[in-house]
Amino acid sequence: MSSDKTAVGAAADQNTFDDEGTFDDDVFDDVTDEDRDGTDESRSGAVRRKAAERAAALSKPAADVSAAASTAASVTASLPALIVEAVRNLLARPLASYQLVLTMAFLLTTFGLVMVLSASSVEGYSEDGSAYGLFTTQVIFAGLGLVVFYLMLRVPIRLLRRFAAPSMAITILLLGLVLIPGIGVLSQGARRWFIIAGVSVQPSELVKVALCLWGAHLLASRRRDNASIKELLIPLVPVAMLVCVLIILEPNLSTTITIAIIVGAMLWFAGLPIKVFSAFAVSGVVLAVILALAEGYRSQRVMSFLGGIDDPQGAGYQARQATYALANGGVFGVGLGQSSAKWNYLPNAHNDFIFAIIGEELGLLGGLLVVFLFVLLGYIGFRIAHRSTDPFLRLMTATITVLILAQAFINIGYVIGLLPVTGIQLPLISAGGTSTLTVLAMLGLLANAARHEPEAVAALTTGTPGRLARVLRLQPPVAYRQSRAETLRDRLDQRRSSGGRGTGRSAAPGRAAATGRTGASNRRGRPAEPAPSRGRFTMPWKRTKAPEPAPARGASARRTAAGGRTRPAPSTRVGVDYRGGYPGAGTARRSASPGWRAGAHQPRTPRSADPGRDRPTYGRAGRR
């Protein structure tokens, strides 16, 4: 009877295991013969022991999977931090800016050629019988642009500054010649091009590069802490106005707007007071509106943008067709080369409205990619401007960066309907030979400036040349150094701007008023407090400098002669220094002041630390 009850209990335990779905008959197969020969209790215990071992074996893969999942989750959580760290390590390299400029120039040029081929194939075949006509012309200009890019990369900075003014004069002459019938070619009601060996050249595009170079050179040559507003505006603004008048006569309002952007960016980065800058900006906007409303087709575009004209087949035709193309593309696009708007529905699909073709074929993602590339290029340009020590390179790179970004976002703005149609091209992507040539020249100047960053100069001059430098046969860059005229100008300006109160005895007020100098040093040679000035400003890139060593006795702004008479300090009139602060430029100008010697630009040693202090001094400070 007891054995029957034991058998019934074992059967119940077996049914319980089967109902839970955890154990099966294989568990009983693993029981050894010794356990089978034992009592019912021993067989039940063996079954339970084998079931526990099987459950432990089955739980090990689950534990491994959970550990792998937790590891993947931690890696995914730290992925943004890893990306940020990788970007920081990339940007910490001394040649990061230079390599990024080369990469961006290659990416934008290649992407532009692909899109020009896709957007111009239908129009080229319908007009010339070849789908590759416009693409071939664009490839030729891209090749010429790469040659110009290489030349701008190799040319020394001092030569850029030396030939800035002649290049500006040549481009202004070309702007005048293109207006003469028989020399300039009239096309679509505008006379803007020369035809040279079957290739059209637009002088208004060349003047952009020349103005960036000459304006940066002009403002950097006058880079005084207390430079007056007049010194900034003249002759930059009058020459820019002459250029704008010549371009308006073509007529070409879009290029006139870009010239205004160049001048505005230069004056802003040069430190023009915000009130004066705002006045110029408002005046420029008012003038642009007047010019836009003066011509019939321009006023129709503006009124169509404002909603005053609702003519889908007239002034608003291009903007409406561009909107249709963007809507047709959706998020992912219809595929490269599959656009329907380029089949003569959208005029100038390969030029002004190529961004609409990008949006249709590559979708929203393709459009955002283009925006990201230009934003990245802007960051690289401002990074170069921030890291450069040469004022000329700072002004030039910042102005070029603003110009490229302004053209890109104005083009994208009127394609997507945020701005009225102006005709400004998308840099390096729209079809336009001279535009591609000039933008690649600007990027070459950016790459040249990137090689002149202090960290890049140290890496290129101390280490072995890289493979790319050996292939391109690039010379090591020269570190920037203030020229003697610039050093003298800064020293005189510092004396003029210093106040009359010091820690020791101050200068006599009557004497200061008589000489017109409120910044004379005290008799102990200690720097005085700066005096406020009206109508003057500080350049934004000017970094705070450590105070210079105290001048030797008798080296103040006005020196006392043996007979008690005083004679004025040297004149502050200094000729324009075309060397740009780079050595190896030949003999410096010695007409800055009478008796100027080569050692006058060096910091002077205080009398207490001068081993030759018992020797007499003659003439100016620095001459012994």
Secondary structure, 3 states (H helix, E strand, C coil): CHHHHHHHHHHHHHHHHHHHCCCCCHHHHCCCHHHHHCCHHHHHHHHHHHHHHHHHHHHHHHHHHHHHHHHHHHHHHHHHHHHHHHHHHHHCCCCHHHHHHHHHHHHHHHHHHHHHHHHHHHHHHHHHCCCCHHHHHHHHHHHHHHHHHHHHHHCCHHHHHHCHHHHHHHHHHHHHHCCCECCEEEECCEEEEEEECCEEECHHHHHHHHHHHHHHHHHHHCCCCCCEHHHHHCCHHHHHHHHHHHHHCCCCHHHHHHHHHHHHHHHHHHCCCHHHHHHHHHHHHHHHHHHHHHCHHHHHHHHHHHCCCCCCCCCCHHHHHHHHHHHHHCCCCCCCCCCCCCCCCCCCCCCCCHHHHHHHHHHHHHHHHHHHHHHHHHHHHHHHHHHCCCHHHHHHHHHHHHHHHHHHHHHHHHHCCCCCCCCCCCCCCCCCHHHHHHHHHHHHHHHHHHHCCHHHHHHHHHCCCCHHHHHHCCCCCCCCCCCHHHHHHHHHHHHHHECCCCCCCCCCHHHHHHHCCCCCCCCCCCCCCECCCCCECCCCCCCCCCCCCCCCCCCCCCEECCCCCEECCCCCCCCCCCCCCCCCCCCCCCCCCCCCCHHHHCCCCCHHHCCCCCCCCCCCCCCC
